[in-house]
C-alpha cells in the first residue's frame, strides 16, 4: 500500500495560528519534508514534536521529489511544510503535487494560514476579483513580461517582496501603473505587524523615512474606469477630429456610427463632430 502525502500549512508569524489538525498530522507523520529544516525545527520544538526532517526546497525539488515519491510508495506518511503559510504557494510544493498526481499517489491539502489572503483583507481593496503573482522578477526582461501580462487587469493584484527590494519595486509599480492605491503589509500576524495604505507615491515616501524591515505583501488596486477613460483620451488626443472619424471608418464602422463614437470619446455633441465629417 502506498503512503500518503499531507501538505501542512504553518503559521505565517504567530505560532498560535497553527490548527489542531496540522499538529495531529505532524505528530503522526513518519517524515516531515521542510523548505528549511532549521526553521521548521523551531516550530516542531515549540510544540514538542520529534520527527525525522528532510530538506525539500527550490534548489533540490527535482531530485528530492523522486526520493519522496519512493518513500510514499514504500508506505510512509509524509508531511510537507514550507517556511510559513501554505506549501505550494511560491515554493516548490507544487512540484511534488504534480508528481503525486502522475504516479496516482494520494495526497491531502490541509487548510490554514496564507500571507496573501491575509494581506488582501487587510488592504481594504476589492476582494471579489484578485490575481496573486508571487515575487516580481528582478530582471528587466522578466518585469517587462509581467507588465505586459497584467497592465490591463481590473482585478486587485498581489505580490510578495523582500525589504531590500521594496523601494525599487514600488518605484517600478508607480512608473508602470501610475499612482494607484496600494497596501504594503509587513510582518503579518507578528509582533510588529504594520499595514501602510495610500497611493504608491505616499507609501514610497513613508518607507524613505522608515527603512523597510521584514517580509512584505503588496496589494495593488486594479485598472479603474478612470484609467481606462484616460487611456482612451490619450489614444486620440493627437488625432484631429477628421482623422478620428477616419480611424473608426477604417475599422469598419459606418460614417454615422463613427461620428457617434467620436462624439462619445470626446464628450462632444454629435452635431459638432458632424461638421468635421462633411469632407469625408
N, C-alpha and C positions, 0 to 999 in steps of 0.2 A: 504494500500500500504506500502511495506517495504521501509525503508530509504536507504541510500547509504553510503558506507564507501569509503573515499579517503585516500590513502597513500601519504603523502605530504613530499617530501624531503626538508630539511632545510640546510642552509649554513654550510659548514664544518669549517668555520672560518670567512671569510669576509661576512658581512651581505648583501652586495650589490649583492651577488650571488643568492639571492632568486629570483624566477621567478614571473612575473606578475600573472600568473595563480595560483601559490601557494598562493599568497596573496589573490587573489579572493576567493579561496576555504576556506582559514582560516577565512575570513571575513563572509562568507555565512554559515559556519557550525553551527549546533546547539551546538555541544560539540567538544572539542579537547582532544583527548587521548594522553598523553605525557609520554615519558620514565622518565623524571624528570620534574615535574611541575614547579619547581623553575627556572630551566634553560630555559624552554620554555616560562615562563612568561617574562623573559628578552627580548626574541625575539619579543613576542607579544607587549610588551610595546614600543619597539623601533619603531614598525610600527603602534602604536596606535590602536591595535586590542583588544577589550574587549570581552572575551568569557569564558564560564564555562570550567574549566580544570579538567580532571580526570587522575589519575595515571595509567599507564599500562607499567609494566616492567617485567624483567625476574623472579622476585620473586612472582609475583601475576598474571601472564598471564592466568593461567587456570581459576581462578575464575572471573577475570575481563573480559576475553573473553566472558563468558556467559552473563555478565552484558551488554557488548557492543552489543552482538547479540540481546538481549532483547530490547535494545534501538533502534537498527536498525529495528527490527520487528514492533516496535511501530511507525515507520515513521521518526525517527530522521536522520539527516545527520551528520556524524561523520568524523572528520579529525584526522588521526593518524600521529604523528610525533615522531621522535627519537631525541636524544640529538643533533645529527648532521648527515647530509647525508641522505641516503635512508632508510626508515623503512623496516625492513625485512632482512637487511644485518647485521649479527652478533648482532641481537637483536630479541625480541620475536614477531616482526611484522608478521613473517611467520606463527605463531600460529593462529592469528585471520584470516589471509587469508585462511588457511585450513578450518577453521570453517565456514567462509562465503561460501566457495565452497560446503561444506557438506550441508549447510542449503539453498543453492540456492539464497543467498543474493548478490546483485550487489556490486561490488567494482571497484575502478578505481585507477591505479597507475600513478602518475604524474612523468615525467622525471625531473632530476635535479642532484644536486651535489652528488658525491660519492668519498670518500677518496681513495679507492684502484685503481680506474681507473685514477684518477689524478696522483697518485704516479707512476703508471705503465708508463705513458707517460713521466714523469719526469726522470725515471730511465735510459732511453736510451737503455734498454734491449729489447729483442724480444717481440713484441706486437701481433704477428699473432696467437700465442697459449699461453694461460696462465691459471693458476689454483689459485683461491683465497681460502685460507684455514683458514681465520679468525685468532683468537688468538691461539698460540701454547700452548698445555696443560702444566700445571706446574709440574705435577707428572711424574715420570719416566715411569710408565706404559703407560700413555697417549702419552708421547713423543715417546716412542719406537713403539707404534702402528702407530703413524703418520709417523715416519721414514720408517717403513716397507711399508706403503702405497705409499709414494712419492719418494722413493730413486731412482727409475728408470725413473722418469718423465723427458721428454725432454723439456716440456713447462716451461715458466717462472713461478716462484712460488711467491705468495704474502701473507704476514702475517701482522696482527696488533700486536703491542706490547706497553706495558706501559714503561715509562722511568726507573723505578726502577728494571725492569727485562731485560733491553736491553742487557747489557753486558753478562749476563748469557745465554740469548737466542742466541746471536751472537757466543759465545763460543760453544754452542751446535750445531749450524749450521756448524761451521768450523770443529768440530770433526766428524760430520756426513757426510758432503758433500765434505770436502776438502776446499781449499782456493779459492772458486768460486768468480765471480763478484757479487756485491750486491750494492743496493742503499738504504740508510737509509733516509727516508723522514719524517721530523718532522714539526709540526705546519703549515700544508699545508694551503695556502691562507691567513695565519695570518701575522702579522707584522714581526715576527721573523722566518718566513719560512726558512728552510735550507735543502738542499739535499746533502748528503755526499755519493759520489760514489767511488768505488775502490774494492779491494779484501776484503773478510771478515776480514782478519788479519789487513789490513790497517784501516778499519772502527773501529775495536776494539781499535787500538792504538789511533785513533782520539778521541774516547769517553772516553778513560782513561785519556786523557789530558783535555778534556772538558766535564764536568758532563752532562749526557743526561737530557734534560728537554722537557716537552710536550709529546703529543701522537705521536707514530711512526707508519709508514707503511714501512715494509721491503720488497724489491723487489729483489728476488734472481734468478740468471740465472739457467736455467735447465741443465740437463745432456748433456754434449758436446760429440762430436765424439771422441775427445782426451781422455776423461774419459772412454768411452766405450772401446776403444782400450787398455787403461791402465788396465782396469778390466780384459780384455781378457788375457793380458800378465800375470797378477798376477795369473789367474786361472790355467795356465800351467807352471809357472816358476819353480815350484818344481817337475815337471814331467820330466823324461828322454824322449828323443825323441821316444824311443821304446814304452814307456808307453803312450805317447801322441798319437801315431798311434793306439795302442790297445784301447785307450779310444774311439776314433771315430768308430773303427770297432765294439766295444761292443754296440755302439748306432745305429748300422745298416748300416753303410757305407761300401762300398766295400774297399778292401785294396788300390786300385788305388785312389779312391776318398778320403780316409783317408790321404794318402800321400799328395795329392793336398792341402787339408785343413790344414794339419800341416805345410806345406811349406808356405802357406799364413799367418797362425798365427805367425810363427816365422820369417817371411820375409827372407826365405832361398830358394835357388833353389831346385826344386823337385829332381834333381839328388843327392843333398846332403842328403835329407831326405830318398831317396830310399835306400841308403847304409845301413840305420839303420833298414830297413824292411825285409831284406833277411832272417832273422831267425824267422820271424813272420809267 
